[in-house]
C-alpha cells in the first residue's frame, strides 16, 4: 500500500483541481455548482486513490521498494522546502 501522506497529497490536489475547474465552469454557465464540487471531488479522489493502490499492489516487490524510496525522497525534499520557506 502506498504511504498515507502521498495519498492525502493526491486527494488534496484532486480537490483543488476539481474545485477550481467547477468554479470556472460555474462562471461560464452562470450557475452555482458549489454543491457538486465536494461530491465530484470526493468521488474522483476515491477512484484515483483506489486505482493507484491497485496498480501499486500489482508491482513486483522490488519495484514497490523502489517506488516507496522515490516517494520518501520526494517527501523529504518537500519537507526541506517547507522548512526553508518558514525560516525566511
C-alpha positions in Angstrom: 0.0 0.0 0.0 1.2 3.5 -0.8 2.2 5.8 2.1 -0.8 7.7 3.6 1.0 11.0 3.2 1.2 10.5 -0.5 -2.4 9.5 -0.8 -3.5 12.6 1.2 -1.5 14.8 -1.1 -3.1 13.3 -4.2 -6.5 13.8 -2.7 -5.8 17.4 -1.8 -4.5 18.1 -5.3 -7.6 16.5 -6.8 -9.9 18.6 -4.6 -8.1 21.7 -5.5 -8.2 21.0 -9.3 -11.9 20.0 -9.2 -12.9 23.0 -7.1 -11.1 25.4 -9.4 -12.4 23.6 -12.5 -16.0 23.7 -11.4 -15.6 27.3 -10.3 -14.5 28.2 -13.9 -17.4 26.1 -15.3 -19.8 27.8 -13.0 -18.8 31.2 -14.2 -19.1 30.1 -17.8 -22.6 28.6 -17.3 -23.8 31.3 -15.0 -25.0 28.7 -12.5 -23.9 27.8 -8.9 -22.2 24.4 -8.9 -20.6 24.6 -5.5 -22.7 21.8 -4.1 -21.5 19.5 -6.9 -17.8 20.3 -6.3 -17.5 18.5 -3.0 -19.3 15.4 -4.3 -17.4 15.3 -7.5 -14.0 15.8 -5.8 -14.6 13.1 -3.2 -15.8 10.6 -5.9 -12.8 11.4 -8.2 -10.3 11.3 -5.3 -11.6 7.9 -4.2 -11.4 6.4 -7.7 -7.8 7.7 -8.3 -6.5 6.6 -4.9 -8.1 3.2 -5.4 -6.5 2.9 -8.9 -3.1 4.0 -7.5 -3.2 1.4 -4.8 -4.4 -1.3 -7.2 -1.5 -0.5 -9.6 1.0 -0.4 -6.8 -0.2 -3.8 -5.5 0.4 -5.4 -8.9 4.1 -4.3 -9.0 6.7 -6.8 -8.1 8.2 -6.4 -4.6 11.5 -4.9 -5.9 9.5 -2.2 -7.8 7.4 -1.5 -4.8 10.5 -0.8 -2.7 11.9 1.5 -5.4 8.6 3.4 -5.6 8.5 3.8 -1.9 12.1 5.0 -1.8 11.3 7.6 -4.6 8.2 8.8 -2.7 10.3 9.1 0.5 12.9 11.3 -1.3 10.1 13.5 -2.7 8.6 13.8 0.7 11.9 14.7 2.3 12.5 17.3 -0.5 9.1 18.8 0.2 9.7 19.0 3.9 13.0 20.6 3.3 11.5 23.3 1.1 8.7 24.0 3.6 11.1 24.4 6.5 13.4 26.6 4.3 10.4 28.8 3.4 9.3 29.1 7.0 12.8 30.2 8.1 12.6 33.3 5.8 
